[in-house]
Amino acid sequence: MAANGEQQAHCLLIVHGRDFKPAAETYLDLSRSALRKGVERDYPEQVADFDSLHVDLAWYGDLNAGVLGARGRTYDEKLDVGDRGNVLKALSQIAPRKRFGIRMYDKLPGKSALPEFFMDIGATVSSAVGLKMPVIGRISGDFAAYLDNDDGFADEARARVRGKLCELMDAGKHIMLVTHGTGSVVSYDVLWELSNDTETYPEYGDCKVDQWVTLGSPLGDRIVQKRLLGASERGEARFPSNVISWHNLSAEDDYTCHDATLADDFKTMLRNRQVSAVNDYRVFNLAVRYGKANPHSSIGYYIHPRLTKIVVDWIGG
């Protein structure tokens, strides 16, 4: 068991993704609870260490809501929070961790591989005809707004994530960055800025993130890759260089990460010695939202045994 003082030097920073989100404190509480339930289930002797860990959130849900509201979308926050709570309660009752596999996943209501299949087809067609907007951007208005930086959306979203990350770096924290869905794209761009924009952020060139965890990430999409900061650069300047280890979890049938592996896409970072490891994991997300399987659910990722092991190994290390 690590000393309490050591754990206070560690911080786990969460970055959410697209769509409407509950208020920041509510989202953070649900996320932290899901992470803790995983530790409680698999490594009960590490619960005290997790409880002393600082868990924080970079939140830009109001920006998402502004874009989606302008497009006629509405949001029932009380219902959403209640449904997320039901997901957490149901997943908390699953033990042991080996049950988070294909047998239980195949029993979920409404499970379908069609969304991921159509994303694969759409991505192939988009690439073939040279479309500039990825499929996920055409589905998700707020992600499209990020990629196009509509009304400064991308600038402000990156500022929120960058502010939290720089605060932790300034304090000399050991950092685990856990990013869900399209939040991994925002985070990638921030990491690139901090390690390459030496004129604007000179003090962060040597700062490192211990572990970066991407959950249901669209970073494997070729069109998304072309829209990343640094994509037009050559050599080492093309990629961020401030991550030690990168772990990527992709759930079966999660259409957001229809290209499930990132190690092949970012192998140049390994050759350049800009990252120590890029590890891909195929998992089964057992979340059921509104009576239907939701393999992209953040709660389902946060409580998954694979992420639990990554977190516990980092705490112990």
Contacts in CASP RR format, 6 or more apart in sequence:
PFRMAT RR
TARGET T0000
AUTHOR 0000-0000-0000
METHOD contacts of the structure
MODEL  1
MAANGEQQAHCLLIVHGRDFKPAAETYLDLSRSALRKGVERDYPEQVADF
DSLHVDLAWYGDLNAGVLGARGRTYDEKLDVGDRGNVLKALSQIAPRKRF
GIRMYDKLPGKSALPEFFMDIGATVSSAVGLKMPVIGRISGDFAAYLDND
DGFADEARARVRGKLCELMDAGKHIMLVTHGTGSVVSYDVLWELSNDTET
YPEYGDCKVDQWVTLGSPLGDRIVQKRLLGASERGEARFPSNVISWHNLS
AEDDYTCHDATLADDFKTMLRNRQVSAVNDYRVFNLAVRYGKANPHSSIG
YYIHPRLTKIVVDWIGG
1 45 0 8 1.000
1 46 0 8 1.000
1 48 0 8 1.000
1 49 0 8 1.000
2 49 0 8 1.000
2 315 0 8 1.000
2 316 0 8 1.000
2 317 0 8 1.000
4 52 0 8 1.000
5 52 0 8 1.000
7 49 0 8 1.000
7 52 0 8 1.000
7 53 0 8 1.000
7 315 0 8 1.000
8 52 0 8 1.000
8 54 0 8 1.000
9 172 0 8 1.000
9 173 0 8 1.000
9 174 0 8 1.000
10 53 0 8 1.000
10 54 0 8 1.000
10 173 0 8 1.000
10 174 0 8 1.000
10 175 0 8 1.000
10 176 0 8 1.000
10 314 0 8 1.000
10 315 0 8 1.000
11 53 0 8 1.000
11 54 0 8 1.000
11 55 0 8 1.000
11 56 0 8 1.000
11 168 0 8 1.000
11 173 0 8 1.000
11 174 0 8 1.000
11 175 0 8 1.000
11 176 0 8 1.000
12 35 0 8 1.000
12 53 0 8 1.000
12 54 0 8 1.000
12 55 0 8 1.000
12 56 0 8 1.000
12 175 0 8 1.000
12 176 0 8 1.000
12 178 0 8 1.000
12 311 0 8 1.000
13 55 0 8 1.000
13 56 0 8 1.000
13 57 0 8 1.000
13 58 0 8 1.000
13 164 0 8 1.000
13 165 0 8 1.000
13 168 0 8 1.000
13 175 0 8 1.000
13 176 0 8 1.000
13 177 0 8 1.000
13 178 0 8 1.000
14 28 0 8 1.000
14 31 0 8 1.000
14 55 0 8 1.000
14 56 0 8 1.000
14 57 0 8 1.000
14 58 0 8 1.000
14 178 0 8 1.000
14 179 0 8 1.000
14 180 0 8 1.000
15 57 0 8 1.000
15 58 0 8 1.000
15 161 0 8 1.000
15 177 0 8 1.000
15 178 0 8 1.000
15 179 0 8 1.000
15 180 0 8 1.000
15 183 0 8 1.000
15 184 0 8 1.000
15 186 0 8 1.000
15 187 0 8 1.000
16 27 0 8 1.000
16 57 0 8 1.000
16 58 0 8 1.000
16 59 0 8 1.000
16 60 0 8 1.000
16 61 0 8 1.000
16 180 0 8 1.000
16 183 0 8 1.000
16 298 0 8 1.000
17 64 0 8 1.000
17 179 0 8 1.000
17 180 0 8 1.000
17 181 0 8 1.000
17 182 0 8 1.000
17 183 0 8 1.000
17 186 0 8 1.000
17 298 0 8 1.000
18 64 0 8 1.000
18 140 0 8 1.000
18 141 0 8 1.000
18 142 0 8 1.000
18 143 0 8 1.000
18 181 0 8 1.000
18 182 0 8 1.000
18 183 0 8 1.000
19 64 0 8 1.000
19 68 0 8 1.000
19 140 0 8 1.000
19 142 0 8 1.000
20 61 0 8 1.000
20 64 0 8 1.000
20 65 0 8 1.000
20 68 0 8 1.000
20 73 0 8 1.000
20 75 0 8 1.000
20 77 0 8 1.000
20 80 0 8 1.000
21 27 0 8 1.000
21 59 0 8 1.000
21 61 0 8 1.000
21 64 0 8 1.000
21 65 0 8 1.000
22 30 0 8 1.000
22 77 0 8 1.000
22 80 0 8 1.000
22 81 0 8 1.000
22 84 0 8 1.000
23 77 0 8 1.000
24 57 0 8 1.000
24 59 0 8 1.000
24 61 0 8 1.000
26 81 0 8 1.000
27 57 0 8 1.000
27 59 0 8 1.000
28 55 0 8 1.000
28 56 0 8 1.000
28 57 0 8 1.000
28 59 0 8 1.000
30 81 0 8 1.000
30 84 0 8 1.000
30 85 0 8 1.000
30 88 0 8 1.000
30 299 0 8 1.000
31 55 0 8 1.000
31 57 0 8 1.000
31 298 0 8 1.000
31 299 0 8 1.000
31 302 0 8 1.000
32 55 0 8 1.000
33 88 0 8 1.000
34 88 0 8 1.000
34 91 0 8 1.000
34 298 0 8 1.000
34 299 0 8 1.000
34 300 0 8 1.000
34 302 0 8 1.000
34 303 0 8 1.000
35 50 0 8 1.000
35 55 0 8 1.000
35 302 0 8 1.000
35 303 0 8 1.000
35 307 0 8 1.000
35 308 0 8 1.000
35 311 0 8 1.000
36 47 0 8 1.000
36 50 0 8 1.000
36 51 0 8 1.000
37 88 0 8 1.000
37 91 0 8 1.000
37 92 0 8 1.000
37 303 0 8 1.000
38 303 0 8 1.000
38 305 0 8 1.000
38 308 0 8 1.000
39 46 0 8 1.000
39 47 0 8 1.000
39 50 0 8 1.000
39 308 0 8 1.000
39 311 0 8 1.000
39 312 0 8 1.000
40 47 0 8 1.000
41 92 0 8 1.000
41 95 0 8 1.000
41 96 0 8 1.000
41 97 0 8 1.000
41 305 0 8 1.000
41 308 0 8 1.000
42 96 0 8 1.000
42 97 0 8 1.000
42 305 0 8 1.000
42 308 0 8 1.000
42 309 0 8 1.000
42 312 0 8 1.000
43 308 0 8 1.000
43 312 0 8 1.000
46 312 0 8 1.000
46 315 0 8 1.000
46 316 0 8 1.000
49 315 0 8 1.000
49 316 0 8 1.000
50 311 0 8 1.000
50 312 0 8 1.000
50 315 0 8 1.000
53 315 0 8 1.000
54 173 0 8 1.000
56 164 0 8 1.000
56 168 0 8 1.000
57 164 0 8 1.000
58 160 0 8 1.000
58 161 0 8 1.000
58 163 0 8 1.000
58 164 0 8 1.000
58 165 0 8 1.000
59 160 0 8 1.000
60 156 0 8 1.000
60 157 0 8 1.000
60 160 0 8 1.000
60 161 0 8 1.000
60 186 0 8 1.000
63 142 0 8 1.000
63 153 0 8 1.000
63 156 0 8 1.000
63 157 0 8 1.000
64 142 0 8 1.000
65 75 0 8 1.000
67 141 0 8 1.000
67 142 0 8 1.000
67 145 0 8 1.000
67 150 0 8 1.000
67 153 0 8 1.000
68 75 0 8 1.000
68 141 0 8 1.000
68 142 0 8 1.000
69 75 0 8 1.000
71 141 0 8 1.000
83 289 0 8 1.000
83 290 0 8 1.000
84 289 0 8 1.000
84 299 0 8 1.000
85 299 0 8 1.000
87 287 0 8 1.000
87 288 0 8 1.000
87 289 0 8 1.000
87 294 0 8 1.000
87 297 0 8 1.000
87 299 0 8 1.000
87 300 0 8 1.000
88 299 0 8 1.000
88 303 0 8 1.000
90 288 0 8 1.000
91 286 0 8 1.000
91 287 0 8 1.000
91 299 0 8 1.000
91 300 0 8 1.000
91 303 0 8 1.000
92 303 0 8 1.000
94 100 0 8 1.000
94 104 0 8 1.000
94 286 0 8 1.000
97 305 0 8 1.000
97 308 0 8 1.000
100 283 0 8 1.000
100 284 0 8 1.000
100 286 0 8 1.000
100 304 0 8 1.000
100 305 0 8 1.000
101 284 0 8 1.000
101 286 0 8 1.000
102 252 0 8 1.000
102 284 0 8 1.000
104 284 0 8 1.000
104 286 0 8 1.000
105 111 0 8 1.000
105 252 0 8 1.000
105 284 0 8 1.000
105 285 0 8 1.000
105 286 0 8 1.000
105 293 0 8 1.000
108 286 0 8 1.000
108 288 0 8 1.000
108 293 0 8 1.000
109 288 0 8 1.000
109 291 0 8 1.000
109 292 0 8 1.000
109 293 0 8 1.000
110 291 0 8 1.000
110 292 0 8 1.000
110 293 0 8 1.000
111 253 0 8 1.000
111 293 0 8 1.000
112 253 0 8 1.000
112 293 0 8 1.000
113 252 0 8 1.000
113 253 0 8 1.000
115 253 0 8 1.000
115 255 0 8 1.000
116 253 0 8 1.000
116 254 0 8 1.000
116 255 0 8 1.000
116 258 0 8 1.000
118 255 0 8 1.000
119 135 0 8 1.000
119 136 0 8 1.000
119 255 0 8 1.000
119 256 0 8 1.000
119 258 0 8 1.000
120 258 0 8 1.000
122 135 0 8 1.000
123 134 0 8 1.000
123 135 0 8 1.000
123 221 0 8 1.000
123 222 0 8 1.000
123 223 0 8 1.000
123 258 0 8 1.000
123 259 0 8 1.000
125 131 0 8 1.000
126 133 0 8 1.000
126 134 0 8 1.000
126 135 0 8 1.000
126 223 0 8 1.000
127 222 0 8 1.000
127 223 0 8 1.000
131 223 0 8 1.000
132 223 0 8 1.000
132 226 0 8 1.000
132 227 0 8 1.000
133 144 0 8 1.000
133 147 0 8 1.000
133 223 0 8 1.000
134 147 0 8 1.000
134 218 0 8 1.000
134 221 0 8 1.000
134 223 0 8 1.000
134 224 0 8 1.000
134 227 0 8 1.000
135 221 0 8 1.000
135 223 0 8 1.000
136 143 0 8 1.000
136 182 0 8 1.000
136 218 0 8 1.000
136 221 0 8 1.000
136 224 0 8 1.000
136 255 0 8 1.000
136 256 0 8 1.000
137 143 0 8 1.000
137 144 0 8 1.000
137 147 0 8 1.000
138 144 0 8 1.000
140 182 0 8 1.000
142 153 0 8 1.000
143 182 0 8 1.000
143 185 0 8 1.000
144 150 0 8 1.000
145 151 0 8 1.000
145 153 0 8 1.000
145 154 0 8 1.000
146 153 0 8 1.000
146 154 0 8 1.000
146 157 0 8 1.000
146 182 0 8 1.000
146 185 0 8 1.000
146 186 0 8 1.000
147 154 0 8 1.000
147 224 0 8 1.000
147 227 0 8 1.000
148 154 0 8 1.000
149 155 0 8 1.000
154 186 0 8 1.000
154 189 0 8 1.000
157 186 0 8 1.000
158 186 0 8 1.000
158 189 0 8 1.000
158 190 0 8 1.000
158 193 0 8 1.000
161 183 0 8 1.000
161 186 0 8 1.000
161 187 0 8 1.000
161 190 0 8 1.000
162 190 0 8 1.000
162 193 0 8 1.000
162 194 0 8 1.000
165 175 0 8 1.000
165 177 0 8 1.000
165 190 0 8 1.000
165 194 0 8 1.000
165 209 0 8 1.000
166 194 0 8 1.000
166 201 0 8 1.000
166 204 0 8 1.000
168 175 0 8 1.000
169 175 0 8 1.000
169 204 0 8 1.000
169 207 0 8 1.000
174 210 0 8 1.000
175 208 0 8 1.000
175 209 0 8 1.000
175 210 0 8 1.000
175 211 0 8 1.000
176 209 0 8 1.000
176 210 0 8 1.000
176 211 0 8 1.000
176 212 0 8 1.000
176 213 0 8 1.000
176 311 0 8 1.000
176 314 0 8 1.000
177 187 0 8 1.000
177 209 0 8 1.000
177 211 0 8 1.000
177 212 0 8 1.000
177 213 0 8 1.000
177 243 0 8 1.000
178 213 0 8 1.000
178 215 0 8 1.000
178 302 0 8 1.000
178 307 0 8 1.000
179 186 0 8 1.000
179 187 0 8 1.000
179 212 0 8 1.000
179 213 0 8 1.000
179 214 0 8 1.000
179 215 0 8 1.000
179 217 0 8 1.000
180 215 0 8 1.000
180 216 0 8 1.000
180 298 0 8 1.000
180 301 0 8 1.000
181 214 0 8 1.000
181 215 0 8 1.000
181 216 0 8 1.000
181 217 0 8 1.000
181 218 0 8 1.000
181 256 0 8 1.000
181 257 0 8 1.000
181 296 0 8 1.000
182 218 0 8 1.000
182 256 0 8 1.000
183 217 0 8 1.000
184 214 0 8 1.000
184 215 0 8 1.000
184 216 0 8 1.000
184 217 0 8 1.000
184 218 0 8 1.000
184 219 0 8 1.000
185 217 0 8 1.000
185 218 0 8 1.000
185 219 0 8 1.000
185 224 0 8 1.000
185 228 0 8 1.000
187 212 0 8 1.000
188 219 0 8 1.000
188 228 0 8 1.000
188 229 0 8 1.000
188 240 0 8 1.000
189 228 0 8 1.000
189 229 0 8 1.000
191 209 0 8 1.000
191 212 0 8 1.000
191 240 0 8 1.000
191 242 0 8 1.000
191 243 0 8 1.000
192 228 0 8 1.000
192 229 0 8 1.000
192 230 0 8 1.000
192 239 0 8 1.000
192 240 0 8 1.000
193 200 0 8 1.000
193 201 0 8 1.000
193 229 0 8 1.000
194 201 0 8 1.000
194 204 0 8 1.000
194 205 0 8 1.000
194 207 0 8 1.000
194 240 0 8 1.000
194 242 0 8 1.000
195 204 0 8 1.000
195 205 0 8 1.000
195 240 0 8 1.000
195 241 0 8 1.000
195 242 0 8 1.000
196 230 0 8 1.000
196 233 0 8 1.000
196 237 0 8 1.000
196 240 0 8 1.000
196 241 0 8 1.000
198 205 0 8 1.000
204 242 0 8 1.000
205 242 0 8 1.000
207 242 0 8 1.000
208 242 0 8 1.000
208 243 0 8 1.000
208 244 0 8 1.000
209 242 0 8 1.000
209 243 0 8 1.000
209 244 0 8 1.000
210 244 0 8 1.000
210 245 0 8 1.000
210 314 0 8 1.000
211 244 0 8 1.000
211 245 0 8 1.000
211 246 0 8 1.000
211 247 0 8 1.000
211 310 0 8 1.000
211 314 0 8 1.000
212 243 0 8 1.000
212 245 0 8 1.000
212 246 0 8 1.000
212 247 0 8 1.000
213 246 0 8 1.000
213 247 0 8 1.000
213 248 0 8 1.000
213 249 0 8 1.000
213 307 0 8 1.000
213 310 0 8 1.000
214 246 0 8 1.000
214 247 0 8 1.000
214 248 0 8 1.000
214 249 0 8 1.000
214 262 0 8 1.000
215 249 0 8 1.000
215 298 0 8 1.000
215 301 0 8 1.000
215 302 0 8 1.000
215 307 0 8 1.000
216 249 0 8 1.000
216 250 0 8 1.000
216 251 0 8 1.000
216 254 0 8 1.000
216 256 0 8 1.000
216 257 0 8 1.000
216 296 0 8 1.000
216 301 0 8 1.000
217 248 0 8 1.000
217 250 0 8 1.000
217 256 0 8 1.000
217 257 0 8 1.000
217 262 0 8 1.000
218 224 0 8 1.000
218 256 0 8 1.000
218 257 0 8 1.000
218 258 0 8 1.000
218 259 0 8 1.000
219 225 0 8 1.000
219 228 0 8 1.000
219 248 0 8 1.000
219 262 0 8 1.000
219 265 0 8 1.000
219 266 0 8 1.000
220 257 0 8 1.000
220 259 0 8 1.000
220 261 0 8 1.000
220 262 0 8 1.000
220 265 0 8 1.000
221 258 0 8 1.000
221 259 0 8 1.000
222 259 0 8 1.000
225 231 0 8 1.000
225 265 0 8 1.000
230 237 0 8 1.000
230 238 0 8 1.000
230 239 0 8 1.000
231 238 0 8 1.000
235 268 0 8 1.000
235 272 0 8 1.000
236 272 0 8 1.000
236 274 0 8 1.000
238 268 0 8 1.000
239 266 0 8 1.000
239 268 0 8 1.000
239 269 0 8 1.000
239 272 0 8 1.000
239 274 0 8 1.000
240 274 0 8 1.000
241 269 0 8 1.000
241 272 0 8 1.000
241 274 0 8 1.000
241 275 0 8 1.000
243 274 0 8 1.000
243 275 0 8 1.000
244 275 0 8 1.000
244 276 0 8 1.000
245 275 0 8 1.000
245 276 0 8 1.000
245 277 0 8 1.000
245 279 0 8 1.000
246 262 0 8 1.000
246 266 0 8 1.000
246 275 0 8 1.000
246 277 0 8 1.000
246 278 0 8 1.000
246 279 0 8 1.000
247 279 0 8 1.000
247 281 0 8 1.000
247 310 0 8 1.000
248 261 0 8 1.000
248 262 0 8 1.000
248 263 0 8 1.000
248 278 0 8 1.000
248 279 0 8 1.000
248 280 0 8 1.000
248 281 0 8 1.000
249 281 0 8 1.000
249 283 0 8 1.000
249 301 0 8 1.000
249 304 0 8 1.000
249 306 0 8 1.000
249 307 0 8 1.000
250 257 0 8 1.000
250 260 0 8 1.000
250 261 0 8 1.000
250 280 0 8 1.000
250 281 0 8 1.000
250 282 0 8 1.000
250 283 0 8 1.000
251 257 0 8 1.000
251 282 0 8 1.000
251 283 0 8 1.000
251 284 0 8 1.000
251 285 0 8 1.000
251 295 0 8 1.000
251 296 0 8 1.000
251 301 0 8 1.000
252 282 0 8 1.000
252 283 0 8 1.000
252 284 0 8 1.000
252 285 0 8 1.000
252 295 0 8 1.000
253 293 0 8 1.000
253 295 0 8 1.000
254 285 0 8 1.000
254 295 0 8 1.000
254 296 0 8 1.000
255 296 0 8 1.000
256 296 0 8 1.000
259 265 0 8 1.000
260 280 0 8 1.000
260 282 0 8 1.000
261 280 0 8 1.000
262 278 0 8 1.000
262 280 0 8 1.000
263 270 0 8 1.000
263 278 0 8 1.000
263 279 0 8 1.000
263 280 0 8 1.000
266 275 0 8 1.000
266 278 0 8 1.000
267 278 0 8 1.000
269 275 0 8 1.000
269 278 0 8 1.000
270 277 0 8 1.000
270 278 0 8 1.000
281 306 0 8 1.000
283 301 0 8 1.000
283 304 0 8 1.000
283 306 0 8 1.000
284 295 0 8 1.000
285 294 0 8 1.000
285 295 0 8 1.000
285 296 0 8 1.000
285 297 0 8 1.000
285 300 0 8 1.000
285 301 0 8 1.000
285 304 0 8 1.000
286 300 0 8 1.000
287 293 0 8 1.000
287 294 0 8 1.000
287 295 0 8 1.000
287 297 0 8 1.000
287 299 0 8 1.000
287 300 0 8 1.000
288 294 0 8 1.000
289 297 0 8 1.000
301 307 0 8 1.000
END
